Amino acid sequence: MTRIGLISDTHNYLDDSVFKHFEYCDEIWHAGDFGTKVVADALKAFKPLRGVYGNIDGYDIRSEFPETVTWHSEEVKILMMHIGGYPPKYNSRSKAFIRENHPQIFISGHSHILKIIYDNQFNCLHINPGAAGKEGWHKIRTLVRFVIDGKDIRDCEIIELGKK
């Protein structure tokens, strides 16, 4: 069983409560727009970190994290990119990656809109954790926690960090 803490769009702001909410997570996944390496380094010092760079990220983040990444967590294939859209409104690039890679979970950020939607067309769970930072048009900062246990994806929780 792997407990995941999912975060995105920190935009160089990392609320101290993230560490409390992710205390029992085994890994943290960041869906882009870290803002600076300071955010990535703080998360990495706390838990193992996977991530992708976002459109605001500079060379420091882009040299460490890819634009798109796929991997397996236990028996679940994951695809993550910062700008991807959502079912059925994927952008052409993410739709091609989904068709090619057949993930069970597709993670994106960018929109600052928290969405958790099952896509029946691609048999894939789409998760956008919203935005945890203070930049952007969102009103409430959010995170997501969930569990991967073998092939099962379960215990999904939405966490509100408060107003930005």
Steps between C-alpha positions, in 0.01 A plus 500: 500500500635841398355823640529792258490872570421690178569872463525749215540865417684606814644802313784535752272476805497192722255514788644342817180297540596297189750314718230413753257386230766289327654365823377145443553501122773282353558724198417851383414567136512857367316576173707805405540873558723454805615859463854448628732222603448601865151343487628182333788469745272542803266227372794269411649544847167387647396206279598340167387740226389446141403790281485676167586856415232753421481801272627744767794285608851610411816310415559393861178295501511402131849356542374269775146409396367394157211655310314168492561183698354149516570237763338221698399538860445146613283357217355833383643688203523876551532777239572852621543831316429856604272616216266221397135595511240263639240251372381544230685831440859378488746696294633317193836425661356342815242305301780350289698407814192340657432297184865392478562421868161372627538634856257414777560848649559820301616795712520859388503842660507848342129590511493558879168311490477191718349216297478129560320338208489143372534489122304203366636552147859433610428299820706753689461708814587866442620697802582870513572595863421867442747762622682501834667838447377856534543610136216463250127546491395211728343594831578193713840326509470120469690169518400139435595182687429147383619142530625256239477142621603254229258577216258692722478879520309596812447726802516820298483811719472865402674734743423871515789712624289813530464818301793627300 
